[in-house]
Amino acid sequence: MNKYLLMAALGAGSMIAMAAPAAAQTVSGNVAISGTVTPKCTVINGDSPTTFSASRNLLELAKADGTLEDSSVLAGRFGTAGAGAPTFRVVCTSANPNIAVDATELTTPGAPPAGYTSRIDFTAHVAPRLTTGAGTTVDNATSGAATAPTAIGGRFAADGSDNITVTADTFMTGPGALLTSGAYTGNIHIDITPGS
Amino acid sequence: MKTSFLAVAAVLAATAALPAAAQNATGTVAVNGSVADRCQFTLPSDVINAGELSQQGAGSNAGKLDPSKLDGQSRTLQGWCNGTAATMSVEAQRLVNTTFTTTPPTGFDRVVNYDATATANSANATDTSVTDGAGTSVPVGMFTGDVKVTLSNSSSPTAGLLVAGDYSGQVLVTLTPAVTPAP
């Protein structure tokens, strides 16, 4: 009887030893998430996300005496800042985008004889509006080459309003030149690149 | 199993880190205008005072028209046309005695006719005062500068004696603007 009890006791002791816990073990994992925002410029309410356009008709270009209309009159017909000038809205992810401008003179086909001209030069101005106020205006005269990309000096304003204004002035021909009749066309080409 | 999870996570991270190409924006403002066809005289008039029109002296032609008083007379106006298809015409209006206005007796004339030629941009437009109206228009094109008017071939209707009085006539030069559309 005692023998059985002892065995029972040993058995109980053995079972207690087997129930003691082993050392705790945990595992952990990590998922890294990364991404980038590339320098990017996008046109809002433009022809497409990357293009915008407008046109201006300067109407009759010559005065009654056949010479070029006064430059101030033509500049007014084109539109001045706050008074009809073309405006656009472009947003860029970069801190200091560039603007390059290439203005092309107004011309009509045909070679003019002496005393006449079929070319009207002018100067285009592209004025950006930044989050901090007015940016660097980029000017380009049609008589010269296109501008290099020029940093505007900050971020484009992103307040929901247009932030680029285009104006033109200093319309001119050779002194006293008569304008040949016809339809005249020119343009102002604007490239906006994200820059730095 | 653990190895597989790590591989998927690495692929996701690599994909997210790939930069897209930078995007530019391009704009164009078209500028248009026009210049209407136009001609204009900057020096629109001049005067030929031929003086005494009849021949002097006592010869057989005394009292009749002296053609040398009109023939070869010229004056230069100035003007321009800015269209490539502009035309020019001239109308010679006879000299008429404005003092004696009734029909002259036989052997007398109170009218002096002549031809007028207008030259501009190497184009000549002519007309005779014998018939009313302007002569045929000629292309003058785009030019600026002289419009030279020359008189010639003067005569009186019957080669008679000229009635005394003041004579007056004129040459009208018309520049008409037009442009040929660009090809």
Interface residues (C-beta under 8 A of the other chain):
Chain A: G29 V31 A32 I33 S34 G35 T36 T38 P39 K40 C41 T42 V43 G46 P49 T50 T51 F52 S53 A54 S55 R56 N57 L58 L59 E60 L61 A62 A64 D65 G66 L74 F78 P86 F88 V90 C92 L106 T108 P109 G110 P112 P113 A114 G115 Y116 I120 F122 A124 I164 V166 A168 L178 L179 T180 S181 G182 A183 Y184 T185 G186 N187 I188 H189 I190 D191 I192 T193 P194
Chain B: F5 A9 L12 A13 A16 A17 L18 P19 A20 A21 A22 Q23 N24 A25 T26 G27 T28 V29 A30 V31 N32 G33 S34 V35 A36 D37 R38 Q40 T42 W80 N82 G83 T84 M142 F143 T144 G145 P177 V179 A182 P183
